[in-house]
Amino acid sequence: MASDGKRTGAPVSVVVIGVEDLDASLGFYAGTLGLTVTESRTWQGADLERHWRVPAGTSARCAFLAHGADPVGRIQLMEFSGRDRKVARPASVRRAVGLFNLNIYASDIRRDYARLAAQGYRFWSEPAHNNFGPAIGETMEASFDGPDGVVINLIQLLTEDPKTVIGHITQFIAGYGRTPTGFTSVVTTAHTVADMEKALAFYYGPLGMTVFVESILQGPVTNRALSLPEHARTRSVIVQGHHEYGKIALAAALNYEIPSLVANAVPPHIGYLAQSFEVADLAATASTCAALGTEVFSGPAELDLPGRGRCTAMVVRNPGSGALQELFQV
């Protein structure tokens, strides 16, 4: 597992996305982003029904995508059967409580912006330059509405000095490699919460993650880029596990109201449904979750998970938002 040798904690191993049409979504994730499909199968039966709490007789066409040697930042696409599937995030919603976006590193964001815009993807703005100061470095970023209501944020790293945060990541990617189309797997993923302290207690406690950077996002320029009110103030805490990928960008609205996606972000619906974490001892992790009062969505059981094989797994709700968090032990 690629690491700096010092950090511990579980990064996001898999993001689980409910899709409207699996073949169409694969056209983006495998075709455009260049991720490799490592397993495709139709999942049905008691394990699926119990684990994801879907009606009896439900099936799901699944595709599991990855890039790189390490089990982090992977994507599990699931096209559930049934007619009454809702889209968790309407296109008009630019910030809401729940799981929200995927951050992907791009090699040439202006080229990718032009190509994706020509394909009909709706960008929130043109690529924007961000200077986070001499200790962190500079980026170019652009967000757009990806398939199935999932927001995709493309990031081009501009700083190369390895003494900076961004330069260090640039150096990591140079050694780790990109997909054939110039992208990466999921490096960071956004989770907007109603209660930051409860969310952090979950990520710091059961998952052992640590803080990467914390700040208050504010100001007209920043808020325009985030499609937020001009005077909005947002608490941002990025947490990390033992890998450069699989970070979580937590956000909490400080002085404005936002809707919640959580009620509809459950199988068999369409959208960003869950974050999944590999843990060393599921029983111990479950015990720590219980001590926090974490709600259990589906209890521990042995089952075959797409892309991972026979595992012991469970699903809980993050106490800071109610969003689904899958925990598994191989």
C-alpha positions in Angstrom: 0.0 0.0 0.0 1.5 3.3 -1.0 2.1 5.5 2.0 4.5 8.0 3.5 5.3 5.4 6.2 3.9 7.5 9.0 0.2 7.8 8.5 -2.4 5.3 9.6 -6.1 5.1 9.1 -8.5 3.8 6.4 -8.8 5.9 3.2 -11.8 5.6 1.0 -11.4 2.2 -0.7 -14.5 2.4 -2.9 -17.2 4.9 -3.8 -20.6 3.2 -4.5 -22.7 4.8 -7.2 -26.2 3.9 -8.3 -26.5 4.4 -12.0 -29.4 4.8 -14.4 -27.8 3.0 -17.2 -24.6 1.0 -16.5 -23.3 1.0 -20.1 -23.7 4.8 -20.4 -21.9 5.4 -17.1 -19.1 3.0 -18.1 -18.7 5.1 -21.2 -17.6 7.9 -18.9 -15.7 6.1 -16.1 -13.9 3.5 -18.3 -14.0 5.4 -21.7 -13.3 9.0 -20.7 -11.5 8.6 -17.4 -9.7 5.5 -18.5 -10.3 3.4 -15.4 -10.0 -0.4 -15.7 -13.1 -2.6 -15.2 -11.8 -5.4 -12.9 -15.1 -7.2 -12.5 -18.6 -7.2 -14.0 -21.4 -9.2 -12.7 -25.1 -9.3 -11.9 -25.6 -9.4 -8.1 -28.9 -10.8 -6.8 -30.2 -12.8 -3.9 -30.4 -12.6 -0.1 -26.9 -11.0 0.4 -27.7 -8.1 -1.9 -31.2 -7.6 -0.4 -30.0 -7.7 3.2 -26.8 -5.7 2.8 -28.4 -2.8 0.8 -31.9 -3.2 2.2 -33.6 -3.5 -1.2 -36.9 -5.3 -1.9 -36.9 -9.0 -2.4 -36.2 -9.9 -6.0 -34.1 -6.9 -6.7 -30.9 -7.4 -8.8 -28.1 -5.1 -9.7 -25.8 -5.1 -12.7 -22.4 -4.2 -11.2 -19.1 -2.9 -12.6 -16.0 -2.4 -10.5 -13.3 0.0 -11.7 -9.8 0.8 -10.4 -6.4 2.2 -11.3 -3.1 1.6 -9.7 -1.7 -1.1 -7.4 -3.5 -0.1 -4.2 -7.1 -0.8 -3.2 -8.1 2.9 -2.8 -10.2 5.4 -4.7 -12.0 2.7 -6.7 -15.6 3.0 -8.1 -18.4 0.5 -7.8 -21.3 1.2 -10.3 -24.6 -0.5 -9.6 -27.6 -0.5 -11.9 -30.5 -1.7 -9.7 -33.6 -3.3 -11.2 -37.0 -1.7 -10.6 -38.9 1.2 -12.0 -39.2 3.5 -8.9 -35.7 4.7 -8.8 -35.1 8.4 -7.8 -32.1 10.6 -8.6 -30.5 11.6 -5.3 -29.2 14.9 -6.4 -31.2 17.1 -8.8 -28.9 19.1 -11.1 -30.0 22.4 -9.6 -28.5 21.4 -6.2 -25.0 22.8 -5.8 -24.5 22.1 -2.1 -26.3 19.7 0.1 -25.9 17.5 3.2 -24.6 14.0 2.0 -22.1 12.5 -0.3 -21.5 15.0 -3.1 -18.6 14.8 -5.5 -15.5 12.9 -6.8 -12.2 14.8 -7.2 -10.1 13.4 -10.1 -6.6 14.7 -11.1 -6.4 15.8 -14.7 -3.2 16.2 -16.7 -4.5 19.0 -19.0 -7.6 20.5 -17.6 -8.2 23.0 -20.5 -8.1 20.2 -23.0 -10.4 18.1 -20.9 -12.8 21.0 -20.3 -13.1 21.6 -24.0 -13.6 17.9 -24.8 -16.1 17.3 -22.1 -18.1 20.5 -22.8 -18.3 19.5 -26.4 -19.8 16.1 -25.3 -22.5 18.0 -23.5 -21.3 17.9 -19.9 -22.4 21.0 -18.0 -19.5 22.7 -16.2 -20.2 25.0 -13.3 -17.6 27.5 -14.5 -14.5 27.6 -16.7 -11.3 26.2 -15.1 -10.4 28.4 -12.2 -6.9 29.1 -10.9 -6.3 28.6 -7.1 -3.3 29.8 -5.2 -3.3 28.3 -1.7 -0.1 30.0 -0.6 3.6 29.1 -0.7 3.3 26.1 1.7 0.6 24.4 -0.3 0.8 25.5 -4.0 -1.4 26.1 -6.9 -4.1 24.3 -8.9 -6.6 24.7 -11.8 -10.0 23.3 -11.1 -13.4 22.9 -12.8 -16.5 21.0 -11.6 -19.3 19.6 -13.8 -22.4 17.5 -13.6 -21.2 13.9 -14.3 -23.4 10.9 -15.0 -26.1 10.0 -12.5 -26.1 13.3 -10.7 -22.6 12.9 -9.3 -20.5 16.0 -9.4 -17.0 15.5 -10.9 -14.3 18.0 -9.9 -11.2 18.0 -12.2 -8.0 19.2 -10.7 -4.7 20.0 -12.5 -1.8 20.3 -10.1 0.4 23.2 -11.1 3.1 23.3 -8.4 6.1 21.0 -8.8 8.2 21.9 -5.7 8.2 18.8 -3.6 8.5 20.9 -0.4 4.9 22.1 -1.0 1.8 20.0 -0.4 0.8 20.0 -4.0 4.3 19.5 -5.3 4.6 16.4 -3.1 1.4 15.0 -4.6 2.6 15.9 -8.1 5.8 13.9 -7.4 3.7 11.0 -6.1 1.5 10.9 -9.2 4.7 11.0 -11.4 5.7 7.7 -9.9 2.3 6.1 -9.4 1.1 6.8 -13.0 -2.2 7.9 -14.6 -4.8 6.1 -16.7 -4.3 5.9 -20.5 -6.4 9.0 -20.9 -4.5 11.1 -18.4 -6.6 10.8 -15.2 -6.4 9.2 -11.8 -8.8 7.2 -9.6 -10.7 9.1 -6.8 -8.2 11.2 -4.9 -10.6 13.1 -2.7 -14.4 12.9 -2.4 -16.7 15.5 -0.8 -19.1 14.9 2.1 -21.2 17.7 3.4 -22.3 17.3 6.9 -24.9 18.8 9.3 -22.7 18.2 12.4 -18.9 18.4 11.7 -17.8 17.2 15.2 -19.9 14.0 15.0 -18.6 13.3 11.5 -15.0 13.8 12.6 -15.5 11.6 15.6 -16.5 8.8 13.1 -13.6 9.3 10.7 -11.0 9.9 13.5 -12.3 7.1 15.8 -13.5 3.9 14.0 -11.5 4.7 10.9 -8.4 6.2 12.4 -8.1 9.0 9.8 -6.2 12.2 10.5 -6.6 15.9 9.5 -4.9 16.9 6.2 -5.9 20.6 6.1 -8.6 22.7 7.8 -9.9 26.1 6.7 -12.9 28.4 6.4 -14.0 28.9 2.8 -15.4 32.4 2.3 -15.2 35.5 0.1 -17.0 36.4 -3.2 -14.4 34.7 -5.5 -14.4 31.4 -3.6 -18.2 31.4 -3.2 -18.8 32.0 -6.9 -16.5 29.0 -7.7 -18.6 26.9 -5.2 -21.9 28.3 -6.4 -22.7 29.5 -2.9 -24.2 32.8 -1.7 -21.7 35.7 -1.7 -21.4 35.9 2.1 -21.4 32.2 2.8 -19.0 30.8 5.2 -18.1 27.1 5.0 -16.0 25.0 7.4 -13.8 22.7 5.4 -11.8 19.8 6.9 -10.0 17.4 4.7 -9.2 14.0 6.3 -6.8 11.3 5.1 -5.9 7.7 5.7 -2.6 6.0 4.9 -2.6 6.8 1.2 -2.4 9.8 -1.0 -5.7 8.9 -2.5 -9.0 8.3 -0.8 -9.2 11.5 1.2 -12.5 13.1 2.3 -13.3 16.8 1.9 -15.8 17.4 4.7 -17.8 20.7 4.6 -20.3 22.3 6.9 -22.4 25.3 6.2 -21.9 28.0 8.9 -24.3 30.7 8.0 -26.6 29.5 5.3 -29.2 26.7 4.8 -28.8 23.7 2.5 -31.0 20.8 1.6 -30.2 17.1 2.3 -29.6 14.3 -0.2 -29.5 11.6 2.5 -33.2 10.4 2.2 -32.8 9.5 -1.5 -29.2 8.5 -1.5 -29.9 4.8 -0.7 -30.3 1.8 -3.0 -31.9 1.2 -5.4 -31.8 4.9 -6.2 -29.5 6.7 -8.6 -26.5 8.8 -7.4 -23.6 8.7 -4.9 -24.8 6.1 -2.4 -21.9 5.2 -0.1 -18.3 5.4 0.8 -16.6 2.1 1.6 -13.6 1.5 3.9 -11.4 -1.6 4.4 -10.7 -2.2 8.0 -8.4 -4.7 9.7 -10.8 -5.9 12.3 -14.5 -5.3 11.5 -15.7 -6.5 15.0 -13.5 -4.0 16.7 -14.5 -1.2 14.3 -18.2 -2.1 14.8 -17.7 -1.8 18.6 -16.1 1.6 18.2 -19.0 2.7 16.0 -21.5 1.5 18.6 -19.7 3.5 21.3 -20.4 6.6 19.2 -24.0 5.8 18.8 -23.6 5.1 15.1 -26.8 3.9 13.5 -26.5 0.4 11.8 -28.0 0.2 8.3 -27.1 -3.5 7.9 -25.2 -5.6 10.4 -22.0 -7.6 9.8 -22.3 -10.7 7.5 -20.1 -12.7 5.2 -20.8 -12.0 1.5 -19.1 -11.7 -1.9 -18.6 -8.0 -2.6 -18.0 -6.8 -6.2 -14.3 -6.4 -6.8 -13.3 -7.7 -3.4 -14.5 -11.3 -3.2 -15.5 -12.9 0.1 -15.6 -10.4 2.9 -17.2 -9.6 6.2 -19.1 -6.4 5.7 -21.7 -4.0 7.3 -23.2 -0.6 6.5 -23.7 2.2 9.0 -24.8 5.8 8.8 -22.3 8.6 9.4 -23.5 10.3 12.6 -22.6 13.7 11.2 -24.9 13.4 8.2 -26.7 10.1 8.0 -24.8 9.2 4.8 -24.1 5.5 4.2 -20.6 4.2 5.1 -19.7 0.6 4.2 -17.1 -1.2 6.3 -15.5 -4.4 5.2 -12.8 -6.8 6.2 -11.2 -9.1 3.6 
